[in-house]
Amino acid sequence: MRLRLNKKAQSTLEYALLIGVIVAGLIAMQLYLKRGYQGKLRESSDQIGEQYSPSYTTGKTSITKESTTKETVQDKVTRTEFVEPEKVQQNTEEHTEQLGKENF
């Protein structure tokens, strides 16, 4: 009976060691899996093209508004009417410079 109990304990110990080795292997591989994922993500973003960068992006926006109004004064009250609809024109230019690697 004692021999049977020893074999059962030995079997349990072997399973515990096997699970411990597998967990240790997965923990050790975690760093390499993260680096692989980050590398693939970086490669995909580089294929997209020029990215927005708050420190290297410059932009210029100009807005032009033009309208024609008619003002009439009657009984000390000024009334303003738009004769032509208001025209709004907006021009935006944006440029991202490739100055180096950013660390966020």
Sine and cosine of phi, psi and omega as CSV:
sin_phi,cos_phi,sin_psi,cos_psi,sin_omega,cos_omega
0.00,0.00,-0.65,0.76,-0.01,-1.00
-0.91,0.41,-0.58,0.81,0.02,-1.00
-0.91,0.42,-0.63,0.78,0.02,-1.00
-0.91,0.41,-0.65,0.76,0.01,-1.00
-0.91,0.42,-0.64,0.77,0.04,-1.00
-0.89,0.45,-0.66,0.76,0.01,-1.00
-0.92,0.40,-0.61,0.79,0.03,-1.00
-0.91,0.41,-0.68,0.74,0.02,-1.00
-0.92,0.39,-0.62,0.78,0.02,-1.00
-0.91,0.42,-0.66,0.75,0.02,-1.00
-0.90,0.44,-0.67,0.74,0.03,-1.00
-0.90,0.43,-0.67,0.74,0.03,-1.00
-0.89,0.45,-0.65,0.76,0.03,-1.00
-0.89,0.46,-0.68,0.74,0.03,-1.00
-0.90,0.43,-0.65,0.76,0.02,-1.00
-0.90,0.44,-0.67,0.74,0.04,-1.00
-0.91,0.42,-0.66,0.76,0.02,-1.00
-0.88,0.47,-0.70,0.71,0.02,-1.00
-0.91,0.42,-0.64,0.77,0.04,-1.00
-0.89,0.46,-0.65,0.76,0.03,-1.00
-0.91,0.41,-0.65,0.76,0.01,-1.00
-0.90,0.43,-0.70,0.72,0.01,-1.00
-0.90,0.44,-0.68,0.73,0.03,-1.00
-0.89,0.46,-0.64,0.77,0.04,-1.00
-0.90,0.45,-0.67,0.74,0.02,-1.00
-0.91,0.40,-0.63,0.77,0.03,-1.00
-0.91,0.42,-0.65,0.76,0.02,-1.00
-0.92,0.39,-0.55,0.83,-0.01,-1.00
-0.98,0.19,-0.26,0.96,-0.06,-1.00
-0.82,0.58,-0.69,0.73,-0.01,-1.00
-0.88,0.48,-0.70,0.71,-0.02,-1.00
-0.93,0.36,-0.58,0.82,0.06,-1.00
-0.92,0.40,-0.66,0.75,0.03,-1.00
-0.89,0.46,-0.73,0.69,-0.01,-1.00
-0.89,0.46,-0.65,0.76,0.03,-1.00
-0.89,0.46,-0.68,0.73,0.02,-1.00
-0.91,0.42,-0.70,0.72,0.01,-1.00
-0.90,0.44,-0.62,0.78,0.03,-1.00
-0.90,0.43,-0.66,0.75,0.02,-1.00
-0.92,0.40,-0.65,0.76,0.03,-1.00
-0.90,0.43,-0.67,0.74,0.02,-1.00
-0.90,0.44,-0.67,0.74,0.01,-1.00
-0.89,0.46,-0.67,0.74,0.02,-1.00
-0.90,0.43,-0.67,0.74,0.00,-1.00
-0.94,0.35,-0.53,0.85,0.05,-1.00
-0.93,0.38,-0.52,0.85,0.02,-1.00
-0.94,0.33,-0.46,0.89,0.01,-1.00
-0.91,0.41,-0.63,0.77,0.03,-1.00
0.83,-0.56,-0.41,-0.91,-0.08,-1.00
-0.90,0.44,0.78,-0.63,-0.06,-1.00
-0.96,-0.27,0.40,-0.92,0.07,-1.00
-0.95,0.32,0.73,-0.69,0.04,-1.00
-0.71,-0.70,0.87,-0.49,-0.06,-1.00
-0.89,0.46,-0.48,0.88,-0.04,-1.00
-1.00,0.00,-0.32,0.95,-0.05,-1.00
-0.91,-0.42,0.08,1.00,-0.03,-1.00
-0.98,-0.18,0.76,-0.65,0.08,-1.00
-0.86,-0.51,0.50,-0.87,-0.02,-1.00
-0.51,-0.86,0.35,-0.94,0.01,-1.00
-0.63,-0.78,0.78,-0.62,0.01,-1.00
-0.80,-0.60,0.74,-0.68,0.09,-1.00
-0.79,-0.61,0.70,-0.71,-0.01,-1.00
-0.85,-0.53,0.78,-0.62,0.02,-1.00
-0.88,-0.48,0.80,-0.60,0.05,-1.00
-0.88,-0.47,0.68,-0.73,-0.02,-1.00
-0.65,-0.76,0.76,-0.65,0.03,-1.00
-0.47,-0.88,0.36,-0.93,0.05,-1.00
-0.88,-0.48,0.82,-0.58,-0.02,-1.00
-0.83,-0.55,0.34,-0.94,0.04,-1.00
-0.78,-0.63,0.83,-0.56,-0.01,-1.00
-0.94,-0.34,0.73,-0.68,0.06,-1.00
-0.80,-0.61,0.62,-0.78,0.03,-1.00
-0.90,-0.43,0.84,-0.55,0.00,-1.00
-0.61,-0.79,0.84,-0.55,-0.03,-1.00
0.83,0.56,0.72,0.69,0.03,-1.00
0.88,0.47,0.38,0.93,0.05,-1.00
-0.87,-0.50,0.80,-0.60,0.01,-1.00
-1.00,-0.08,0.74,-0.67,0.01,-1.00
-0.85,-0.53,0.76,-0.65,-0.02,-1.00
-0.91,-0.41,0.75,-0.66,0.03,-1.00
-0.82,-0.57,0.60,-0.80,0.13,-0.99
-1.00,0.09,0.87,-0.50,0.02,-1.00
-0.99,0.17,-0.67,0.74,0.06,-1.00
-0.86,-0.51,0.51,-0.86,0.03,-1.00
-0.89,0.45,0.47,-0.88,-0.01,-1.00
-0.94,0.33,0.72,-0.70,0.03,-1.00
-0.96,-0.30,0.80,-0.60,0.00,-1.00
-0.86,-0.51,0.77,-0.64,0.03,-1.00
-0.80,-0.61,0.79,-0.62,-0.02,-1.00
-0.82,-0.57,0.78,-0.63,0.05,-1.00
-0.88,-0.48,0.77,-0.64,0.01,-1.00
-0.77,-0.64,0.75,-0.66,0.09,-1.00
-0.84,-0.55,0.69,-0.73,0.02,-1.00
-0.67,-0.74,0.66,-0.75,-0.02,-1.00
-0.66,-0.75,0.74,-0.67,0.05,-1.00
-0.93,-0.36,0.82,-0.57,-0.02,-1.00
-1.00,-0.05,0.60,-0.80,0.07,-1.00
-0.99,-0.11,0.99,0.12,-0.07,-1.00
-1.00,-0.09,-0.33,0.95,-0.02,-1.00
0.37,-0.93,-0.09,-1.00,-0.03,-1.00
-0.99,0.13,0.70,-0.71,0.06,-1.00
-0.99,-0.14,0.55,-0.84,0.08,-1.00
-0.89,-0.46,0.92,-0.38,0.02,-1.00
-0.98,-0.20,0.00,0.00,0.00,0.00
